[in-house]
Amino acid sequence: MAYIMVIITAPDEKEASRISMTLVEEKLIACANRFPVNSIYTWQGKVEDEKEVMLVCKTREKNLEAIISRVKELHSYDVPEIIAIPIIGGAKEYLDWVESSTKP
């Protein structure tokens, strides 16, 4: 079984909470950790410096396309950050829990 972490940023805690709760309720992710972050990026030709909330979501690799689709539906950004990072290992019990908590 292949597992991933999906990184998503949201403009505020309310939107980050709504996205993460929906993804957990729909069993697309096992869990999400939320962190306040300061993001510096270029958007429409301007350098921006904004406060955001980062989600670090754990799931099965097979759920990635469904997660991308669902986040695009839920997110207020035109181009939300949704990137996946492979999990190369971890505690068997935790990865078993990720597997049992998400859709096959």
mmCIF file of the C-alpha atoms, coordinates in Angstrom:
data_MODEL
# 
_entry.id   MODEL 
# 
loop_
_atom_site.group_PDB 
_atom_site.id 
_atom_site.type_symbol 
_atom_site.label_atom_id 
_atom_site.label_alt_id 
_atom_site.label_comp_id 
_atom_site.label_asym_id 
_atom_site.label_entity_id 
_atom_site.label_seq_id 
_atom_site.pdbx_PDB_ins_code 
_atom_site.Cartn_x 
_atom_site.Cartn_y 
_atom_site.Cartn_z 
_atom_site.occupancy 
_atom_site.B_iso_or_equiv 
_atom_site.pdbx_formal_charge 
_atom_site.auth_seq_id 
_atom_site.auth_comp_id 
_atom_site.auth_asym_id 
_atom_site.auth_atom_id 
_atom_site.pdbx_PDB_model_num 
ATOM 1   C CA . MET A 1 1   ? 0.000   0.000  0.000   1.00 0.00 ? 1   MET A CA 1 
ATOM 2   C CA . ALA A 1 2   ? 1.323   3.467  -0.894  1.00 0.00 ? 2   ALA A CA 1 
ATOM 3   C CA . TYR A 1 3   ? 0.677   6.409  1.425   1.00 0.00 ? 3   TYR A CA 1 
ATOM 4   C CA . ILE A 1 4   ? 1.074   10.159 0.901   1.00 0.00 ? 4   ILE A CA 1 
ATOM 5   C CA . MET A 1 5   ? 0.894   13.468 2.712   1.00 0.00 ? 5   MET A CA 1 
ATOM 6   C CA . VAL A 1 6   ? -1.131  16.101 0.894   1.00 0.00 ? 6   VAL A CA 1 
ATOM 7   C CA . ILE A 1 7   ? -0.227  19.730 1.599   1.00 0.00 ? 7   ILE A CA 1 
ATOM 8   C CA . ILE A 1 8   ? -3.034  22.273 1.178   1.00 0.00 ? 8   ILE A CA 1 
ATOM 9   C CA . THR A 1 9   ? -3.008  25.947 2.148   1.00 0.00 ? 9   THR A CA 1 
ATOM 10  C CA . ALA A 1 10  ? -6.148  27.933 2.943   1.00 0.00 ? 10  ALA A CA 1 
ATOM 11  C CA . PRO A 1 11  ? -6.699  31.631 3.594   1.00 0.00 ? 11  PRO A CA 1 
ATOM 12  C CA . ASP A 1 12  ? -7.906  31.212 7.178   1.00 0.00 ? 12  ASP A CA 1 
ATOM 13  C CA . GLU A 1 13  ? -8.717  28.766 9.971   1.00 0.00 ? 13  GLU A CA 1 
ATOM 14  C CA . LYS A 1 14  ? -12.422 28.613 9.097   1.00 0.00 ? 14  LYS A CA 1 
ATOM 15  C CA . GLU A 1 15  ? -11.819 27.480 5.522   1.00 0.00 ? 15  GLU A CA 1 
ATOM 16  C CA . ALA A 1 16  ? -8.997  25.119 6.541   1.00 0.00 ? 16  ALA A CA 1 
ATOM 17  C CA . SER A 1 17  ? -11.268 23.527 9.137   1.00 0.00 ? 17  SER A CA 1 
ATOM 18  C CA . ARG A 1 18  ? -14.155 23.139 6.660   1.00 0.00 ? 18  ARG A CA 1 
ATOM 19  C CA . ILE A 1 19  ? -11.889 21.529 4.049   1.00 0.00 ? 19  ILE A CA 1 
ATOM 20  C CA . SER A 1 20  ? -10.198 19.159 6.501   1.00 0.00 ? 20  SER A CA 1 
ATOM 21  C CA . MET A 1 21  ? -13.472 18.142 8.188   1.00 0.00 ? 21  MET A CA 1 
ATOM 22  C CA . THR A 1 22  ? -15.076 17.410 4.813   1.00 0.00 ? 22  THR A CA 1 
ATOM 23  C CA . LEU A 1 23  ? -12.114 15.320 3.632   1.00 0.00 ? 23  LEU A CA 1 
ATOM 24  C CA . VAL A 1 24  ? -12.118 13.299 6.879   1.00 0.00 ? 24  VAL A CA 1 
ATOM 25  C CA . GLU A 1 25  ? -15.901 12.835 6.876   1.00 0.00 ? 25  GLU A CA 1 
ATOM 26  C CA . GLU A 1 26  ? -15.763 11.618 3.269   1.00 0.00 ? 26  GLU A CA 1 
ATOM 27  C CA . LYS A 1 27  ? -12.900 9.258  4.187   1.00 0.00 ? 27  LYS A CA 1 
ATOM 28  C CA . LEU A 1 28  ? -10.578 10.796 1.587   1.00 0.00 ? 28  LEU A CA 1 
ATOM 29  C CA . ILE A 1 29  ? -7.989  11.447 4.321   1.00 0.00 ? 29  ILE A CA 1 
ATOM 30  C CA . ALA A 1 30  ? -7.339  9.860  7.705   1.00 0.00 ? 30  ALA A CA 1 
ATOM 31  C CA . CYS A 1 31  ? -6.414  13.126 9.406   1.00 0.00 ? 31  CYS A CA 1 
ATOM 32  C CA . ALA A 1 32  ? -5.185  16.666 8.857   1.00 0.00 ? 32  ALA A CA 1 
ATOM 33  C CA . ASN A 1 33  ? -2.848  18.769 10.955  1.00 0.00 ? 33  ASN A CA 1 
ATOM 34  C CA . ARG A 1 34  ? -3.406  22.542 10.755  1.00 0.00 ? 34  ARG A CA 1 
ATOM 35  C CA . PHE A 1 35  ? -0.599  25.079 11.112  1.00 0.00 ? 35  PHE A CA 1 
ATOM 36  C CA . PRO A 1 36  ? -0.623  28.868 10.815  1.00 0.00 ? 36  PRO A CA 1 
ATOM 37  C CA . VAL A 1 37  ? 1.998   29.939 8.257   1.00 0.00 ? 37  VAL A CA 1 
ATOM 38  C CA . ASN A 1 38  ? 3.249   33.088 6.562   1.00 0.00 ? 38  ASN A CA 1 
ATOM 39  C CA . SER A 1 39  ? 3.382   32.616 2.802   1.00 0.00 ? 39  SER A CA 1 
ATOM 40  C CA . ILE A 1 40  ? 5.379   34.763 0.383   1.00 0.00 ? 40  ILE A CA 1 
ATOM 41  C CA . TYR A 1 41  ? 4.537   34.196 -3.274  1.00 0.00 ? 41  TYR A CA 1 
ATOM 42  C CA . THR A 1 42  ? 3.989   35.927 -6.590  1.00 0.00 ? 42  THR A CA 1 
ATOM 43  C CA . TRP A 1 43  ? 0.386   36.236 -7.762  1.00 0.00 ? 43  TRP A CA 1 
ATOM 44  C CA . GLN A 1 44  ? -0.734  38.158 -10.825 1.00 0.00 ? 44  GLN A CA 1 
ATOM 45  C CA . GLY A 1 45  ? 2.625   39.927 -11.085 1.00 0.00 ? 45  GLY A CA 1 
ATOM 46  C CA . LYS A 1 46  ? 2.782   41.074 -7.444  1.00 0.00 ? 46  LYS A CA 1 
ATOM 47  C CA . VAL A 1 47  ? 4.776   39.682 -4.541  1.00 0.00 ? 47  VAL A CA 1 
ATOM 48  C CA . GLU A 1 48  ? 2.357   38.826 -1.731  1.00 0.00 ? 48  GLU A CA 1 
ATOM 49  C CA . ASP A 1 49  ? 3.081   38.234 1.972   1.00 0.00 ? 49  ASP A CA 1 
ATOM 50  C CA . GLU A 1 50  ? 0.021   36.645 3.586   1.00 0.00 ? 50  GLU A CA 1 
ATOM 51  C CA . LYS A 1 51  ? -1.003  34.654 6.636   1.00 0.00 ? 51  LYS A CA 1 
ATOM 52  C CA . GLU A 1 52  ? -2.492  31.282 5.692   1.00 0.00 ? 52  GLU A CA 1 
ATOM 53  C CA . VAL A 1 53  ? -3.295  27.949 7.308   1.00 0.00 ? 53  VAL A CA 1 
ATOM 54  C CA . MET A 1 54  ? -1.442  24.874 6.062   1.00 0.00 ? 54  MET A CA 1 
ATOM 55  C CA . LEU A 1 55  ? -3.038  21.452 6.150   1.00 0.00 ? 55  LEU A CA 1 
ATOM 56  C CA . VAL A 1 56  ? -0.879  18.335 6.242   1.00 0.00 ? 56  VAL A CA 1 
ATOM 57  C CA . CYS A 1 57  ? -3.177  15.446 5.349   1.00 0.00 ? 57  CYS A CA 1 
ATOM 58  C CA . LYS A 1 58  ? -2.367  11.729 5.542   1.00 0.00 ? 58  LYS A CA 1 
ATOM 59  C CA . THR A 1 59  ? -4.013  9.312  3.134   1.00 0.00 ? 59  THR A CA 1 
ATOM 60  C CA . ARG A 1 60  ? -3.650  6.576  0.556   1.00 0.00 ? 60  ARG A CA 1 
ATOM 61  C CA . GLU A 1 61  ? -2.009  7.507  -2.735  1.00 0.00 ? 61  GLU A CA 1 
ATOM 62  C CA . LYS A 1 62  ? -5.069  6.169  -4.607  1.00 0.00 ? 62  LYS A CA 1 
ATOM 63  C CA . ASN A 1 63  ? -7.219  8.952  -3.098  1.00 0.00 ? 63  ASN A CA 1 
ATOM 64  C CA . LEU A 1 64  ? -5.153  11.818 -4.523  1.00 0.00 ? 64  LEU A CA 1 
ATOM 65  C CA . GLU A 1 65  ? -7.232  12.596 -7.616  1.00 0.00 ? 65  GLU A CA 1 
ATOM 66  C CA . ALA A 1 66  ? -10.470 12.578 -5.582  1.00 0.00 ? 66  ALA A CA 1 
ATOM 67  C CA . ILE A 1 67  ? -8.850  14.872 -2.993  1.00 0.00 ? 67  ILE A CA 1 
ATOM 68  C CA . ILE A 1 68  ? -7.697  17.312 -5.680  1.00 0.00 ? 68  ILE A CA 1 
ATOM 69  C CA . SER A 1 69  ? -11.175 17.399 -7.198  1.00 0.00 ? 69  SER A CA 1 
ATOM 70  C CA . ARG A 1 70  ? -12.922 17.872 -3.850  1.00 0.00 ? 70  ARG A CA 1 
ATOM 71  C CA . VAL A 1 71  ? -10.537 20.578 -2.615  1.00 0.00 ? 71  VAL A CA 1 
ATOM 72  C CA . LYS A 1 72  ? -11.048 22.530 -5.846  1.00 0.00 ? 72  LYS A CA 1 
ATOM 73  C CA . GLU A 1 73  ? -14.809 22.427 -5.161  1.00 0.00 ? 73  GLU A CA 1 
ATOM 74  C CA . LEU A 1 74  ? -14.417 23.569 -1.545  1.00 0.00 ? 74  LEU A CA 1 
ATOM 75  C CA . HIS A 1 75  ? -11.595 26.116 -1.852  1.00 0.00 ? 75  HIS A CA 1 
ATOM 76  C CA . SER A 1 76  ? -11.986 29.866 -2.325  1.00 0.00 ? 76  SER A CA 1 
ATOM 77  C CA . TYR A 1 77  ? -8.687  30.306 -4.236  1.00 0.00 ? 77  TYR A CA 1 
ATOM 78  C CA . ASP A 1 78  ? -8.607  30.234 -8.037  1.00 0.00 ? 78  ASP A CA 1 
ATOM 79  C CA . VAL A 1 79  ? -5.437  28.111 -7.835  1.00 0.00 ? 79  VAL A CA 1 
ATOM 80  C CA . PRO A 1 80  ? -5.243  26.327 -4.465  1.00 0.00 ? 80  PRO A CA 1 
ATOM 81  C CA . GLU A 1 81  ? -2.018  24.701 -3.367  1.00 0.00 ? 81  GLU A CA 1 
ATOM 82  C CA . ILE A 1 82  ? -2.548  20.935 -3.424  1.00 0.00 ? 82  ILE A CA 1 
ATOM 83  C CA . ILE A 1 83  ? 0.675   18.927 -3.525  1.00 0.00 ? 83  ILE A CA 1 
ATOM 84  C CA . ALA A 1 84  ? 1.445   15.347 -2.563  1.00 0.00 ? 84  ALA A CA 1 
ATOM 85  C CA . ILE A 1 85  ? 4.556   13.985 -0.885  1.00 0.00 ? 85  ILE A CA 1 
ATOM 86  C CA . PRO A 1 86  ? 5.216   10.238 -0.689  1.00 0.00 ? 86  PRO A CA 1 
ATOM 87  C CA . ILE A 1 87  ? 5.450   8.622  2.728   1.00 0.00 ? 87  ILE A CA 1 
ATOM 88  C CA . ILE A 1 88  ? 8.384   6.243  2.460   1.00 0.00 ? 88  ILE A CA 1 
ATOM 89  C CA . GLY A 1 89  ? 7.828   4.574  5.828   1.00 0.00 ? 89  GLY A CA 1 
ATOM 90  C CA . GLY A 1 90  ? 6.379   4.867  9.289   1.00 0.00 ? 90  GLY A CA 1 
ATOM 91  C CA . ALA A 1 91  ? 4.999   2.974  12.244  1.00 0.00 ? 91  ALA A CA 1 
ATOM 92  C CA . LYS A 1 92  ? 3.043   -0.002 10.919  1.00 0.00 ? 92  LYS A CA 1 
ATOM 93  C CA . GLU A 1 93  ? 0.219   0.606  13.383  1.00 0.00 ? 93  GLU A CA 1 
ATOM 94  C CA . TYR A 1 94  ? -0.166  4.220  12.246  1.00 0.00 ? 94  TYR A CA 1 
ATOM 95  C CA . LEU A 1 95  ? -0.128  3.331  8.556   1.00 0.00 ? 95  LEU A CA 1 
ATOM 96  C CA . ASP A 1 96  ? -2.641  0.554  9.225   1.00 0.00 ? 96  ASP A CA 1 
ATOM 97  C CA . TRP A 1 97  ? -4.859  3.176  10.873  1.00 0.00 ? 97  TRP A CA 1 
ATOM 98  C CA . VAL A 1 98  ? -4.499  5.486  7.832   1.00 0.00 ? 98  VAL A CA 1 
ATOM 99  C CA . GLU A 1 99  ? -5.553  2.580  5.633   1.00 0.00 ? 99  GLU A CA 1 
ATOM 100 C CA . SER A 1 100 ? -8.552  1.632  7.783   1.00 0.00 ? 100 SER A CA 1 
ATOM 101 C CA . SER A 1 101 ? -9.665  5.283  8.083   1.00 0.00 ? 101 SER A CA 1 
ATOM 102 C CA . THR A 1 102 ? -9.773  6.023  4.364   1.00 0.00 ? 102 THR A CA 1 
ATOM 103 C CA . LYS A 1 103 ? -11.648 4.772  1.313   1.00 0.00 ? 103 LYS A CA 1 
ATOM 104 C CA . PRO A 1 104 ? -10.044 1.860  -0.489  1.00 0.00 ? 104 PRO A CA 1 
# 
